[in-house]
Structure formats: C-alpha cells, structure tokens
Amino acid sequence: MQAQTAVGFAWVALLALLPPPSVGAAEFTEAETRALLAHGPWPVPIEHDPTNRVSGKRAAIELGEKLFFDRRISASGRFSCGTCHVPERNWTDNRTRGRAAVEVNRNTPTLMNLRLSRWFGWDGGADSLWSQSIRPILDARELGATPRHVADVMRGDEQLACRYRKAFGTAPSASDDEAVLVDVAKTLAAFQETFETPPTPFDHFRNALARGERITPLIYSEAAQRGAKLFVGKGNCASCHSGPNFSSGEFKDNGFSADAGRVEGLKQVRASRFNLSGPYNDDPRKAPRAEGPAEPGAFKVPTLRHLFLTAPYGHHGEIATMAEAVRHYSERGSSTLKPVHLTAEEQSDLVVFLESLSTFNNPWRPEDHGRCTD
C-alpha cells in the first residue's frame, strides 16, 4: 500500500511538471506542407564566392579571424569588428544601435549565414561581403581607419604579414595601400562565411514532415505546429521570410521608423570603387548582381534563424521583443503588408514557432592557430 501511495505521489509530481493541455496540433494542407518544406533542408551546401579569390581558403579564414578581433585596424586602436559583432551575442551587440567611435543610426545585424546573401547591410549598400567589410573600417563613426593605416598594420606586423603571404602567395604591396585594404576585407569575408547557425527544432520538424512521419508533440510542440501553420498562412510571414534561411534577401518596407533605406543603399553600391563592376572583383565575368527597384524606406529582410539571440529588432533596433514584432505586423503592418489581425492566442503560437528557429547556441569557438612560419 505504501509503495502504491509513493507511486501515486510520483505521478502527481510528474503531471505537475507537464505543460497545460493545449487546443491541439495543427493539420497541414498540401500547400502548407510544400511551403514549410521550402524552408529547408538545412544547412545549405557551401558554395565559395567567385568574386573573392580566397573564399573558403583556410589560410585566409585564419587571417580573417585574427583581423576581426584586432583593434589595431581602427584608427584609435580601441575598436575592432568584434566590438559590435560579439560572438557570445550571436555576432551582434544587443544594443538598439551599434556603437564604436560614436553611435551609428542603425541596429547591428547578425553575421550568421551571410554567405547566402546577395546584398549586404540594412540598405544593401554593398554587393559583396568583402566590399561590405571595407565600409566599417573606413567609416569615421566605426573604425575610422584609412587604407594607408590598414596597410601599414599589415606590413609592420611580422605575423600578419606571414599570414597574408600564406593567404595570397605574396607579401602586402609596399606601395598600393588600397589593394592591401581590399585583401584584408577579403580575408574578413572568408572568415565571416564560416558563420552558420546549427539545425534547430524547426529543422527536425521539417525533415520529419518531408519523410511523411506523424508529427507528435515530442517531435514538435502543438503550439509550434499551430504557429508554423500561421507563418505560411494567415500571418503571411513567408512572403518575405522565405527559403532555408528564412529571408528572401531582398528589400521591404518593414513599417518601422523610416530613413531612406534602399534608395540610398543603391546609390552607394553604384558609386563604390569596391562594387562588383570595379577592378577588385576576382570573378572574370565581372558580373554585378541584378538590381531591383529602390523602394523608399525599404530594408533588407533579415534571417529569422537564431533571432532570439539578436534582440532588439528592426533596422532601428527599437523593437525589444519578438512578441512586440509579431504584434506590430498583426496590428499595423507596413505599406506593402496589410495588418493580419491575429488573435492573442495566434500571436502566442507564432512566437513559439519563431522560438523554434533558434537553438540558443552559437557554435563558433576561437582557435589557436599558433605562430605563422613561411
């Protein structure tokens, strides 16, 4: 009798730990299933950047890692790329707006999965990852350096010069500062191309769906299933957050406080000496990326992968939580997205789904590459 009582108490204790009963799992139509399957599989196979001759090259990745955290690249010696793009914060800074030398006017975006992008920066002001890597180096608000300063750092440090030779097969130019700056940016890009989010609960669900398996709460919670149905259906989220990276990579008015956005970004990329039509593109085809219309107030659609590690949200960084972002699109929308008027329960389910796109872990860890020797 005592044993039965003990077992009874154990069941009561276990039941107390279980979540309360929900309104049930979602059932997916064929169209919804196809839409969900289109967000995978993950990860996407790696393809090296033909515009960057050291893309994927181990020696360039190692040099890029060194330079990413080297404060000597900044004019003051106080800042590095890692000042705003902090590994432990999923390559962002969790600030409303980025700050190095001074505060900038936009939120610091994550660097995760950048290798899948066509345009870079909130406004797409760069058409390659290496070109985008030059911008903060020269921006007076950020690292505030000059090509001469960066080139002198590379020439004057034996270890950096050795790694440069390993990556490019030659020493840093003694006279062409700009060429050295571009090469530095290409190693930074090679390093950033390695930042990839790991598979998430959504990916396990998506793969089970692809195999035709029955989806149980042990595989994917009922709330997340209902949220997935909303994401590709009533919520209209997948119209912008499409594909395996949950981003179209293009530009949309997000309905937040506006600046010129894509209009200015397109002007910048066209005027830049470092664009893909310029002399530093290593792809012999020299083909610039296709340009779409420049909608005023439009900004690059961010990836939703690992988004719970990158608050606050929006190009302006004024949306503190994902629940606030969902409420914004539900009630206000934007010039291109009508409000979808989700109920409180639907908003909660959608947030649970979005949470399933994160693992709350950045898998990157620094490596000790030792001393460079020729």
C-alpha positions as CSV (number, residue, x, y, z in Angstrom):
1,M,0.0,0.0,0.0
2,Q,2.8,2.4,0.9
3,A,4.5,1.6,-2.4
4,Q,1.3,2.3,-4.3
5,T,0.9,5.6,-2.5
6,A,4.5,6.5,-3.3
7,V,3.9,5.7,-7.0
8,G,0.8,7.8,-6.9
9,F,2.6,10.8,-5.5
10,A,5.3,10.4,-8.1
11,W,2.7,10.5,-10.9
12,V,1.1,13.7,-9.4
13,A,4.6,15.3,-9.2
14,L,5.3,14.3,-12.8
15,L,2.0,15.6,-14.1
16,A,2.6,19.0,-12.3
17,L,5.7,19.4,-14.5
18,L,3.9,18.9,-17.7
19,P,2.5,21.8,-19.7
20,P,-1.2,22.5,-19.5
21,P,-3.5,21.0,-22.2
22,S,-3.5,22.9,-25.4
23,V,-6.1,23.5,-28.1
24,G,-4.5,20.8,-30.3
25,A,-1.9,20.4,-33.0
26,A,-2.3,21.9,-36.5
27,E,-3.2,19.8,-39.5
28,F,-1.4,20.9,-42.7
29,T,-2.8,21.1,-46.1
30,E,-0.7,20.0,-49.1
31,A,0.0,23.7,-49.9
32,E,1.1,24.4,-46.3
33,T,3.3,21.3,-46.3
34,R,5.0,22.4,-49.5
35,A,5.5,25.9,-48.1
36,L,7.1,24.5,-44.9
37,L,9.3,22.1,-46.8
38,A,10.6,25.1,-48.8
39,H,12.3,26.4,-45.7
40,G,14.9,23.6,-45.9
41,P,16.8,21.4,-45.8
42,W,19.3,23.0,-43.6
43,P,22.2,23.6,-43.7
44,V,22.6,24.8,-47.3
45,P,25.6,23.3,-49.1
46,I,28.6,25.7,-49.1
47,E,29.5,27.5,-52.3
48,H,32.6,29.7,-52.4
49,D,32.3,33.3,-53.6
50,P,33.8,33.6,-57.1
51,T,34.3,37.3,-56.6
52,N,36.8,36.6,-53.7
53,R,39.8,34.5,-54.7
54,V,40.5,33.5,-51.1
55,S,36.9,32.5,-50.3
56,G,37.0,29.1,-48.5
57,K,40.8,29.1,-48.2
58,R,41.9,28.0,-44.8
59,A,44.9,30.5,-44.6
60,A,42.6,33.4,-45.4
61,I,40.0,32.3,-42.9
62,E,42.7,32.1,-40.2
63,L,44.0,35.6,-41.1
64,G,40.4,37.0,-41.2
65,E,39.8,35.6,-37.7
66,K,42.9,37.4,-36.4
67,L,42.0,40.7,-38.1
68,F,38.3,40.5,-37.0
69,F,39.4,41.0,-33.4
70,D,42.5,43.1,-33.9
71,R,41.9,46.6,-32.6
72,R,45.0,48.0,-34.3
73,I,42.9,48.0,-37.5
74,S,41.0,51.0,-36.1
75,A,42.5,54.5,-36.2
76,S,42.4,54.8,-32.4
77,G,43.5,51.3,-31.6
78,R,40.3,50.9,-29.5
79,F,37.9,49.1,-31.8
80,S,37.6,46.0,-34.0
81,C,34.9,44.3,-35.9
82,G,34.3,42.3,-32.8
83,T,33.3,45.5,-30.9
84,C,29.9,45.4,-32.4
85,H,29.7,41.8,-33.7
86,V,30.2,39.9,-30.5
87,P,30.4,36.1,-30.8
88,E,28.7,35.4,-27.5
89,R,25.8,37.6,-28.7
90,N,25.4,35.8,-32.0
91,W,27.6,38.3,-33.8
92,T,25.6,41.3,-32.8
93,D,25.7,43.6,-29.7
94,N,22.1,43.5,-28.4
95,R,22.1,47.3,-28.4
96,T,19.5,49.5,-30.0
97,R,22.1,50.9,-32.3
98,G,25.7,50.0,-33.0
99,R,28.5,52.0,-31.4
100,A,32.2,52.1,-31.8
101,A,33.8,55.5,-32.1
102,V,30.3,57.0,-31.9
103,E,26.8,55.6,-32.2
104,V,25.6,54.9,-35.7
105,N,22.0,55.3,-36.9
106,R,21.1,51.6,-37.3
107,N,20.9,48.4,-35.3
108,T,23.9,45.9,-35.6
109,P,22.7,42.9,-37.7
110,T,23.9,39.4,-37.0
111,L,26.6,38.0,-39.3
112,M,25.1,34.5,-39.2
113,N,24.5,32.8,-42.6
114,L,25.8,35.9,-44.5
115,R,27.3,33.6,-47.2
116,L,23.7,33.2,-48.5
117,S,23.1,36.9,-49.1
118,R,23.1,38.8,-52.4
119,W,23.2,42.2,-50.8
120,F,24.9,43.4,-47.6
121,G,23.9,46.0,-45.0
122,W,20.4,47.0,-44.0
123,D,20.2,49.1,-47.2
124,G,22.2,46.8,-49.5
125,G,24.9,49.4,-49.8
126,A,27.4,46.6,-50.8
127,D,27.1,43.9,-53.4
128,S,29.7,41.5,-51.9
129,L,30.7,40.5,-48.4
130,W,34.2,41.7,-48.9
131,S,33.0,45.1,-50.1
132,Q,30.7,45.4,-47.0
133,S,33.7,44.5,-44.8
134,I,35.5,47.6,-46.1
135,R,32.8,50.0,-45.1
136,P,33.1,49.9,-41.3
137,I,36.9,50.0,-41.5
138,L,36.7,53.4,-43.3
139,D,33.6,54.8,-41.6
140,A,34.6,57.6,-39.2
141,R,31.8,56.5,-36.8
142,E,33.2,53.0,-36.6
143,L,36.9,52.0,-37.0
144,G,37.7,55.3,-38.7
145,A,40.8,54.0,-40.5
146,T,42.4,54.8,-43.9
147,P,43.8,52.4,-46.5
148,R,47.3,53.6,-45.5
149,H,46.7,52.8,-41.8
150,V,45.4,49.3,-42.5
151,A,48.2,48.6,-45.0
152,D,50.9,49.8,-42.5
153,V,49.5,47.5,-39.8
154,M,49.8,44.5,-42.2
155,R,53.3,45.5,-43.4
156,G,54.6,46.3,-39.9
157,D,53.5,43.1,-38.1
158,E,55.6,40.0,-38.9
159,Q,52.9,37.5,-38.0
160,L,50.1,39.3,-40.0
161,A,52.5,39.7,-43.0
162,C,53.3,36.0,-42.8
163,R,49.6,35.0,-42.8
164,Y,49.0,37.4,-45.6
165,R,51.7,35.6,-47.7
166,K,50.1,32.3,-46.8
167,A,46.7,33.5,-48.0
168,F,47.7,35.4,-51.1
169,G,51.0,34.0,-52.1
170,T,52.8,37.3,-52.0
171,A,53.7,40.0,-49.4
172,P,51.5,43.0,-48.8
173,S,52.1,45.5,-51.5
174,A,54.7,48.1,-50.4
175,S,53.0,50.9,-52.4
176,D,49.4,50.0,-53.1
177,D,47.5,50.7,-49.9
178,E,44.1,50.2,-51.4
179,A,44.9,46.8,-52.7
180,V,46.1,45.7,-49.3
181,L,42.9,47.0,-47.7
182,V,40.8,45.1,-50.2
183,D,42.8,41.9,-49.5
184,V,42.2,42.4,-45.8
185,A,38.5,42.7,-46.4
186,K,38.5,39.5,-48.5
187,T,40.1,37.6,-45.6
188,L,37.5,39.1,-43.2
189,A,34.8,37.9,-45.6
190,A,36.3,34.4,-45.8
191,F,36.1,34.2,-42.0
192,Q,32.5,35.5,-41.9
193,E,31.4,33.0,-44.5
194,T,32.0,30.3,-41.9
195,F,29.3,31.6,-39.5
196,E,26.4,29.2,-39.8
197,T,23.5,28.5,-37.5
198,P,23.1,24.9,-36.4
199,P,19.9,22.9,-37.1
200,T,17.0,23.9,-35.0
201,P,13.8,22.2,-33.6
202,F,12.1,23.5,-36.7
203,D,14.6,21.7,-38.9
204,H,13.9,18.4,-37.2
205,F,10.2,19.0,-37.6
206,R,10.6,20.0,-41.2
207,N,12.7,16.9,-42.0
208,A,10.1,14.6,-40.3
209,L,7.4,16.3,-42.3
210,A,9.5,15.6,-45.5
211,R,9.7,11.9,-44.5
212,G,6.0,11.7,-44.1
213,E,6.2,10.9,-40.4
214,R,3.4,11.6,-37.9
215,I,4.3,14.8,-36.0
216,T,3.8,14.3,-32.3
217,P,4.4,16.9,-29.5
218,L,7.6,15.0,-28.7
219,I,8.9,16.0,-32.2
220,Y,7.4,19.5,-32.3
221,S,5.1,21.1,-29.8
222,E,1.4,21.7,-30.7
223,A,1.8,25.4,-30.2
224,A,4.8,25.5,-32.6
225,Q,2.8,23.4,-35.2
226,R,-0.1,25.9,-35.0
227,G,2.5,28.8,-35.3
228,A,4.0,27.1,-38.4
229,K,0.6,27.0,-40.0
230,L,0.1,30.7,-39.3
231,F,3.6,31.5,-40.6
232,V,2.9,30.1,-44.0
233,G,-0.8,31.0,-44.0
234,K,-2.8,33.8,-42.2
235,G,0.3,35.5,-40.9
236,N,1.8,35.9,-44.4
237,C,5.3,35.8,-42.9
238,A,6.7,33.5,-45.6
239,S,6.1,36.1,-48.3
240,C,9.3,37.9,-47.1
241,H,10.9,35.3,-44.8
242,S,11.3,32.6,-47.4
243,G,13.7,29.8,-48.2
244,P,16.0,27.8,-45.9
245,N,17.5,31.0,-44.4
246,F,14.0,32.5,-43.7
247,S,14.9,35.5,-45.8
248,S,14.3,36.5,-49.4
249,G,17.4,38.6,-49.2
250,E,15.6,41.5,-50.8
251,F,14.2,44.7,-49.5
252,K,10.8,45.5,-48.0
253,D,9.2,48.3,-46.0
254,N,9.0,46.9,-42.5
255,G,6.7,49.5,-41.2
256,F,9.2,50.7,-38.6
257,S,10.6,54.3,-38.4
258,A,12.0,55.0,-41.8
259,D,15.1,56.5,-43.3
260,A,15.9,56.5,-47.0
261,G,16.9,52.8,-46.8
262,R,17.4,51.0,-50.1
263,V,17.2,54.3,-52.1
264,E,20.5,55.5,-50.6
265,G,22.0,52.0,-50.5
266,L,21.6,51.6,-54.2
267,K,23.3,54.9,-54.8
268,Q,26.2,53.8,-52.6
269,V,26.7,50.5,-54.3
270,R,26.7,52.1,-57.7
271,A,29.2,54.8,-56.7
272,S,31.6,52.5,-54.8
273,R,35.0,51.7,-56.2
274,F,34.7,48.4,-54.5
275,N,31.5,47.2,-56.2
276,L,31.4,44.1,-58.5
277,S,31.7,46.2,-61.6
278,G,35.1,47.5,-60.3
279,P,38.7,46.3,-60.6
280,Y,38.7,44.2,-57.4
281,N,36.1,41.6,-58.4
282,D,38.1,38.3,-58.8
283,D,35.3,36.7,-60.9
284,P,36.5,37.0,-64.6
285,R,32.9,37.5,-65.6
286,K,32.8,40.8,-63.6
287,A,29.0,40.4,-63.4
288,P,27.3,42.8,-61.0
289,R,24.3,41.4,-59.1
290,A,20.9,42.1,-60.5
291,E,19.4,45.3,-59.1
292,G,15.7,45.5,-58.2
293,P,13.6,48.7,-57.7
294,A,14.6,51.0,-55.0
295,E,11.6,51.4,-52.8
296,P,11.9,54.3,-50.3
297,G,12.1,53.2,-46.7
298,A,12.8,49.6,-47.7
299,F,15.3,47.5,-45.8
300,K,16.9,44.1,-46.2
301,V,14.7,41.2,-44.9
302,P,16.7,39.7,-42.1
303,T,17.1,36.0,-41.4
304,L,14.9,34.6,-38.7
305,R,17.3,31.9,-37.8
306,H,18.7,32.4,-34.3
307,L,16.7,35.6,-34.0
308,F,16.0,35.1,-30.3
309,L,19.7,35.7,-29.7
310,T,19.8,39.0,-31.6
311,A,17.2,41.3,-29.9
312,P,16.4,44.2,-30.2
313,Y,14.9,44.0,-33.7
314,G,14.4,46.1,-36.8
315,H,16.9,48.3,-38.6
316,H,16.4,50.9,-35.9
317,G,16.6,48.4,-33.0
318,E,13.5,49.8,-31.3
319,I,11.5,46.6,-31.1
320,A,12.5,45.0,-27.8
321,T,11.0,41.5,-28.1
322,M,9.7,39.1,-30.7
323,A,6.2,39.4,-29.2
324,E,6.3,43.1,-30.0
325,A,7.4,42.5,-33.6
326,V,4.5,40.0,-34.1
327,R,2.1,42.4,-32.6
328,H,3.4,45.2,-34.9
329,Y,2.7,43.2,-38.0
330,S,-0.6,41.9,-36.7
331,E,-2.0,45.4,-35.9
332,R,-0.1,47.8,-38.1
333,G,1.7,46.0,-40.9
334,S,3.5,48.2,-43.4
335,S,3.0,49.9,-46.8
336,T,3.4,46.6,-48.5
337,L,2.0,44.2,-45.8
338,K,-1.6,44.7,-44.6
339,P,-2.3,44.0,-40.9
340,V,-3.2,40.4,-40.4
341,H,-5.2,40.9,-37.1
342,L,-4.0,37.8,-35.3
343,T,-5.8,36.9,-32.0
344,A,-3.7,36.9,-28.8
345,E,-3.6,33.1,-28.9
346,E,-2.4,33.2,-32.5
347,Q,0.3,35.7,-31.7
348,S,1.5,33.5,-28.9
349,D,1.6,30.4,-31.2
350,L,3.5,32.4,-33.8
351,V,6.1,33.5,-31.2
352,V,6.5,29.8,-30.1
353,F,7.1,28.9,-33.8
354,L,9.7,31.7,-34.2
355,E,11.4,30.5,-31.0
356,S,11.8,27.1,-32.6
357,L,14.1,28.7,-35.3
358,S,16.8,29.2,-32.6
359,T,19.0,26.8,-30.7
360,F,20.2,29.4,-28.2
361,N,23.8,28.5,-29.0
362,N,26.5,30.0,-31.2
363,P,28.6,27.0,-32.3
364,W,31.7,29.2,-33.2
365,R,34.7,28.9,-30.9
366,P,38.1,30.6,-31.3
367,E,41.0,28.6,-32.4
368,D,44.7,28.8,-31.5
369,H,46.4,28.7,-34.9
370,G,49.9,29.1,-33.4
371,R,52.7,31.1,-34.9
372,C,52.9,31.5,-38.7
373,T,56.1,30.4,-40.3
374,D,57.0,30.6,-44.0
